[in-house]
Amino acid sequence: MQRFCTLVFVLGLILMVFGLTYFLPIATSLFFADGMITYFVDGMALNIGVGGIFAGLTMRFRGELKNRDGYLLVAFFWLLMASAATLPLIWGIPGLSFTDAFFETMSGFTTTGATILVGLDNLAPSLNIWRHELNWIGGLGIIVLAVAILPLLGVGGMQLYKAEIPGPVKDSKITPRITETARLLWLVYAGITLACILCLKLAGMNWLDAICHAFATLGLGGFSTHDASVGYFDSPAIELILTVFMLISAINFATHYTALHQRSVRPYFFDPEALPMLGVIAGSILFCSAYLWHRDTYSDFFVGLRHVTFNLVSIATDCGFASVDYDKWPPFVPWWMLYLSCVTACTGSTGGGIKMFRTLLMWKQAGRELFSILHPRAINPIRIGDTPIANKIIFAVLAFIFLYFISVVGLTFSLIFAGLDPISALSAIIACINNAGPGLHQVGPATNYGSLSDFQTWICSIAMLLGRLEVFTLIVLFTPAFWRS
């Protein structure tokens, strides 16, 4: 009973903190006089009120979280926050169902960028800023923000941090105290966001578009204020700026902090993921541009290079912006882009997918197995950079990749069973579980997910949550051993 009350207490505190995020759309609604202010004020009051009730009723039962509780709390947190965030959308958009609103907010929080909404150009500015704020909050993880606050309220944050943050960054804190780590990460995150806003404004966007697209870029969320996404602007300068900041966001933010702290670019050369990621993306851009030029998709190589660069970086980094309908390109290129969304983003970034660290690890493990066939008695340890990798980590990565692909297969067949064509189904699940946004065909860049049935929409929502929590955090809740321990 005490464990349950502790979880409810922490959820109440987080819900109260989340209520404060309504200030930005409230200010936006006041500035533009778009008539939505009542919905956001009511939403903020409801969140803070319900959170206060939860926290007040269980205050005397609060205590330190255990590792197991961290996983349970993170899962409940994402479901609760995505549900709470639906209120302004349901109240402000006539006819919007809870299923579609939940998909939209889950897409925002998980930084997927898939949308079911049409008419974004005419959507109330405060609703647009709300969608993009969800992208921004979800980017680095609102849990990381929460652990900077919860210790001050008598609730330890390390368990939440370990459950939320993926990969080796769990055990490589920037500072000895997790609270300080969270604050530094958010400081870097906010500073780069501000730089992106200013660059986009100088490139010709208005302030609303600049803020929204900067939020979506740093979170690698991919939401836009226009149905045509970034293609609406038709601006090489804007595409270049977004491309640069998408690449920045796909690199470990701990590396950004170290580089800024040392005032040097050397940390990027010592980051074992950054250069391989940039190399894979650069090689893919050149090859795909040449391929489209060879297939006469673009008669001018440099026009093709422009469009391939922006859209390939967008999908490879799991952002989800689009400047053209790349679904009309020869199939090799969009499918290669979706493949890159699985493996490209770095650990500790705001991207999704398997991550470059695991990709490098499995590549080296495959090489070690081939070497062992020829030299069965040789000792050949695996290193990522200068760090030797223990076999238990390799086994854990193998298990993760197995569950990842089993999830892709199972969810894809669920969509096909529900009547979606195989290409749309597979591309939708790959895009959702990698938090990359648009898929192909029925869910391609020129359309959206609004044509899906309610059942198909919930399947995609599950895929987004699985991807954001990197499979293990969610699936472990369904194992008997979790509840027996």
N, C-alpha and C positions, 0 to 999 in steps of 0.2 A: 504493500500500500504506500509506504514512504517513497519507494522508487517512482511509482506512478505520479504521486503528488509533486515530486521534484521535477519531473518532466513537464507537468502542466504548469508549474511555476516558471520554468525557463521559457516555455512557449508563450506564456503570458507576457513576460518581459520583452521577448522578441517582437510580439505582436504590437506592443506599445511603441517600441522603437520604430517599427515599420510604419506606424501611423504618422510619424513625423515626416515621412517621405512625401506626404500629400501636400506639403507646403509649396513645392515647386509648381505642380499643376494648378494649385489655388492662385498663386501669384500670376501664372500665365493666363488663367481665366479672367482675373481682374484686369490685366493689361489689355487683353484683346476683347474683353466684354463679350465672350462667346456663349454666355448663358449656362455654363457647366459648373459654376462655383458651388452651387448648393449640393451637387452630387459629391464633389470632392470633400467639402466640409462634413457632410453626413458620413462619408466613408471614413474620414480621419477620426471623427468622434466615435464611430462604431468600433473601429480597430482599437483605439486607445481605451475605450470603455470596456470592451470584452477582454482585452489583454489585462487591464487593471483588475477586473473581477477574477480572472484566472490566477493572477499573481497574488491578489489579496487573500483569496480563500486558501491558498496553499503555502503562504509565506513561512509559516512556522515549521514546515516540513522540508524547507530547502536544504540542500547539501551538495557535496562534491559529486560531479558526474563520473561514472565509470566508463571505460572504453566502450562497453556494450551499449550503454545509454546514449553515447554520442552518435552511433549509427542510427539508432531508433529515432533520436531527436532530429537528426538531419533529414531523414525521410519525411517525418511528420511536418517539419518546418516547410519543406518545399511544397508539399500538398496544401498546407494551411495558407501560406503566403500567396500561392497561385490562386487559391479560392478567394481569399480576401481581396486580392487585386482586381477581381472581376467586377466588383460593385460599380465603379464609375462607368465601365464599358456597358454593362447591362442597363443601367439607368440612362446613360447618355446616347445610346445607339438603339433606336426603335427596332423591335423584332429580333434582337440578338439573343440567342439562347445561352443558357449557362454552359452547355457543351462547347459552343464556339468561343464564348468568352474565356473559358478555362484554357482552351487550346491556345488562344492568343496570349494570355498572361503566362502560361507555362512556357510558350515559345520565347516570350520576353525574358523571363527569369533564367531559363536555361541557355540564353543567348543563341537560340536556334535561328530566329528571324523568319520562320515560316509564318504566313499570315492567312487568315480566312476572310479578311476585310477587303472590300472594294470601295472606291471613292475616297481614297486616302487624301487626295488633293483637296477635297472639300470637308474633310473631317475637322472637327473643332480643334484649334491649336492646343488646348489643354489636354485633350484626349491623346493627341499625337505626342506631346511632351511626356505624358504618362507612360505610353508604350515604350518610348525610348529611354525613359528613366529606369524602367524595369530591365532593359538591356544593360544599362550602365551598372546598376546595382548587382545584377546577376553576374556581370563580367568577372570580377575578381572573387565574387562570392560574398553575399551579405553576411554569411557566417563569420568570415574573417573580420568584417566590421564589428559584428556582435561580440567577438572574443576580446575586442579592445574595450568593451563596456561592461560585459557581464562580470569580470573579476572585481570590478568596483562595487558590484552589488552582492558580492559573496558567493558567486557561482564560478567555478573554474572553467576556463575556456579551452584548455588543451585538447580535451576529448572531442569537442566540436571541430576544432581545427584539423585533427588527424582524420576524422571521418569525412570532412569536406574536401581537403586539399589532396590532389592525386599525386601518385608517384613518389620519387625520391625526395621531393621538397619537404615531405612530412618530417624527415629526420635531419634537415639541413636549414635550421632557422637562421635568419640574418642576425638576430640578437638573442641573448640567453632567455629573455622574457617574451613569451608569446604575445602579450599585449603590445609591446613595443614593435614586434615584428609586424603585427597587423596594421599598426598606425603608419609605419614606414611604407608598407606596400600600398596603402591607400593614398599616402602623400604622393608617391611616385605616380600612381594611377591618375590621381586628380590633376597633377601637374602636366602630364602628357596630354590629358583630355583638354585642358585649357589651351595648350599649344595647338592642338588640332582644330579647336573652335576658331581661334584667331586666323589660322592659315586658310580655313574654308571661307571665312568671312572676306578675307583679302582676295580670294579667288573668285568672288562674285555671289556667294550664297547670302541670303538674308540671315538675320540673327537666329530666327526660329529653325530654319533648315540647317544652319551651321551647328547649332547646339544639338539638335536631334541626331544628325549624321555623325557628329563627333562621339556622342554617347554610344551609338550603334557600332562605330568603328573600334573604339577602345574596348568595348565589351565583346567585339567580334559577333555582334548580334544580328546585324543586317537588316533591321527594320528601316523603313524609309517613310518620308512624308508624302510620297507620290506613288501612284500605281505603277509607273514606269521605272521606279527605283532610281538609280543614279543616271540611267539613260535619259531621264527628264531634262537634265542639265546640258547634256551633249557638250561637255567641256573637258578637253584634255587636261587642263590645269587641275580641275577638281578631281578627276580620276587619278592623276599622278599623286596628289596629296593623300587621297584615301588609300592608294596602294602602299605608299610609304608607311602610313600609320597602321595599316592592317598588318604589315610585316613586323612592325615594332610590337604590336599587340600579340603576335604569335610567338614572340621570344619570351623566355622566362623573366618575369618581373623582378625576381631577385637579382638577375644579371643586370637589368637596367639600374637598379638601386646601387649595385656595386660599381658600375661604370660611372654613375653620377657622383657617387661618394669619392671615387678615386680620380674623377675628372680625366678619364682615360677610356679609350676604346679597347684596351687590352683584355678586359673581362670577356668581351664577345669572342675573342679568339681562343680563350680558354674554356668557354662554354662548349661542352661536347655536342650539343644539339644545334646551336645557332648556325654554324657554317654548313653542316650537312643539309639543314632545312633550306637555307638560301641557295645552296648549290642545286638541290633537287628542283626547286621552283624555277631558278634561272634556266637550267637545262630544259625543263618542260616547256617553258615559254618559247624558247628558240625553236624547239622541235615542233611544237604544235603550230606556231606561226608559219613555219616553212611548210608544214603539212597542209594547212588551209590554203596557202598560196599555191602549192602544187595542185590542189584539187579545185582551183579557181573559185574558191569561196570568196576571196578578196583578190581583185586584180592587182592591187597595190600592196606589196609586202608590209609596208610600214603602217598602213591602215589596219591590216590584220594583226600586226604586232601590238598596236595600241589596244585593240579589243581583247586579244588573247591575254595580254599582260594583266589588265584590270580584272577580267572575269575569272581567269585561272587563279590569280592571287586571292580573290574573294572567296572562291570555293575551297581552294587548298588550305587556306587559313581558317576555314569554317566560319567565315563572316556571313556571306549570303547576299551581298549586293549584286546587281546585274546592270549592265549598260546596254546589252543587246540580247536578243532571244537566241542564246547559244544552243538551244534545243534544235535549231534548224541547221546547225553545223553538221558535218560528217560525224557519225556516232562515236568514232574513236576519241575525239577531243573531249566532249562532255563526259563520257564515261571515264576517261583518264583523270579529268578534274575531280570527279566523285571519288575515284580511287585515292587521289592525293589527299582528299579531305579525311581519309581514314588514318593517314600516317604522318602528316606533315607538321602539325602544330607542336610546339615544345612543351615539356612539362613545366608547370608553374606559369603558363600563359593563360589567356582567356579563351583559347581554342579548345576543341574537343577531339574525339577520335582516339585511336590507339596511342598516339603521341610518338614523336621522333625517338625518344629515349628507348621505348619498347621496340620500335622498329630496328634501331641500331643493335639492340641487345639480341634480338632474334636473328638478325643478319650474321652477327658474330658467332652466335651459337650454331647456326647452320654451317658456317665455315669450320668451327671446331669439330663438329661431327664428321665432316668430310675429311679433315686432317686426321681424326682418330681412326678412320677406316684404313688410311695408309700407314699410320704410326700408332698402333693401339696402345703402346706402353708409354707414350710421350705425355708429359704434363703440360697442358696448354691452357692456362687460366684466361678468362675473359676480362678485358678492361674496357671501360667507357671513359675516355680521356686518360687520366692517371689513376683512376679509381678501380681497383679489382672488384668484380661482382661475384658475390657469394652464390652458390648453387641454389640456395633457398629462394633467392630473388628471381633467378631464372625460372625455377619451377612455378613461382607465383605469377610471373608474366605469361608463361605458357598456359596456366589455368585461366588467366584473365582473357587472353586471346581466344581460347576455346569457348568460354562463356559469351564473349563478344560475338563471335560468328554464329554460335547457336542461337543467340538472341536475334541476330539479323535474319537468320533462316526462319525461325519460328514466327516472328512478327511479319515477315514478308508473306509467308503462306497464310497467315491470318487475314491479311489484306486481300490476297487473291481469293481466299475462301469467301470473303465478303463481297466479291464481285469486281474488284479493281484489276485492270489488266496487268500482266507480269512486269512490264517495264516501269510503269508508274509505281507499282507496289514496291519493287526492289529499290528503285531510286528514292522513293519517299522514305523508306526505312533507313537507307544509308545516310540520307541527308538529315533525318531526324536524330538518329542515334549518334551521329557525329556532330550534331548541333550546327549543321551547315546551311539549313534553310531550304531553298528550292531544289526540287528533283528534276525529273524529266517527264515529257508527255503531259498527262493530266495535271501534274503538280509542277510543271516547268516554270522557267523564269517569266514567261509571258502570261501565265495564269497564276493561280494560287491553290490553297488547300480547301477553299470554300465549297468545292463541288463534292467533297467526300461526305459519306453518310455519317451519322452520329457514331456508329460503331467503329468505322474506319478512323474517325477523328480521335476517338479515345485510344485506339491502338497507336496512333502517331504520338499522342501525348505521353503514353507510357514509354515509347521509344526515346523521346526527348529526355524524360527523367532518368531513364537507364543510362543514357549517354552522359548526362551532366554529372551523375553520381558515379560514373565509371563502373557500372554493372555490379561490382562486388558489394558496394554499400547498400544497395537495394535488395539484391538477391539473398544476401546473408540473413535478412529478416525472415525469409521463408524456409530456413533450415531448422529442423527440430533441435539441433545442438545449440542454436542461439538462445532458445527459450529455456533450455535445460541448464545452461551455464549460470 
